[in-house]
């Protein structure tokens, strides 16, 4: 995930941010102009969600809290003993999505997964998105991100790297990621990203009680001292975390984190930024395109709001914004904090072999907050 | 309390004090699951009076006992009104407004009332903050909303110190629905605007502070700008209180609410 509300009003930017904006304007004026129009779009009630693209779920890690684990072939093969014969998105479809997004004024793509840096066709995916038309971010665990790779990503048009870092305590990070050596790799990846001239965002998953710990404060301080934002994602009761309901944060955790935003470069997807006060960003600020062309309203909600092989992107976004859970402004995280929605989500996804649940099985036209 | 469970048809308010929507044209939620709720602050008339007097300096015109008597009379009047008694089952905080005749309500709101909220909030919560995200001048920006009955409140302020009760009871109403709902309520019900809502926060700074859940956002729907699609509101952010502007576009959200005031 990236700073969802970034790249908006020039007047609200720091000198460093403004310099980056000017650099983008010089290199990619079309992208910069689209980004500059986001505030005006929001004033008109239009949305400009970041598009997370999950073309492949192949990953060299098996993290404790992974939201994508249940989408992965290894889970389907070894746990559910099923194969996924649904139609998969290809480069042509990605080009089509890019064009549809561009026509709607959408400007940002995040390539995620899975681990993007194990994708053999990553360069082709970046090209299909078209970095001259969209701001492209790569969301990675950093294992394969050395200086050479970082420079290569920069050369093909990637603008920003989002690196996962769960703790400054090496053992804790490696344990949480279930990958010895991953801490050392991500630390090298941080330097490689900066040295290659790419923008950098660190991301971490927050579990219950963590905001009160010195280890978390150390992580906030590390990020701030580096001049790099720390994106904090609440652990959600989905994916691998379904087996860890004790990870789900409470209101106190969320409030402590909001207080830390004043002191550190730390933020969540609900953090107001650059004059944008979206609250929960489902559909409004983010969507995920899964490998089967389904669109989910958030990386952690396994209900589709439509399939790009059946409906246009605009139709799907309109449908999402019309859903009572997703469209209206709300201050909290729907899938991370609202017990009623969490219960509905848990019950409907229990036993599902293929995620996300298609439109009509998860979200429906008849959804109501009162059911 | 009049209702047990489902509101009776002649009551304007349900058992929790929420104003029941009645055949409104603009968007409103017919029912509420009560997810975004406000915890009733303690009503200590002495403390509330002194917080408000620090900002408005009305002690020569109104004593603590007069404040309490006038405020309690409002509640008594409501409790004796069969159709509206349930409003007292919801959240309610008393407030005081100074005698004043403002040429520009936007300028007065910004210079006196928002500053007053900041002062009161930060005095009660020194480690928290009140953040006003509206950096532009509000001078010449506001008028009273047509249909809000805010002019009644403005006129009362011209005559003397005003005592009232603020009820954040238009829960899950769009701003246009809140305005429309006023027309079917008794004449003494006024849609809360900038002065009354601010005064409620000055007297009761903890109004939106909740540690176990999220309170609603409160629109100052009785004040309007030139743009019918935008509104100004108070909102909690963690342990902080904020004031801001946003586009509501006439839409409804479970998180959005407006308030009613009754003067006494």
Interface residues (C-beta under 8 A of the other chain):
Chain A: X42 X43 X45 X251 X252 X254 X255 X256 X257 X258 X259 X262 X272 X275 X277 X279 X324 X328 X329 X330 X331 X332 X338 X340 X369 X370
Chain B: X29 X31 X33 X35 X36 X129 X133 X210 X211 X212 X213 X214 X217 X229 X235 X236 X237 X238 X239 X240 X244 X246 X247 X249 X251 X252 X253 X254 X255 X256
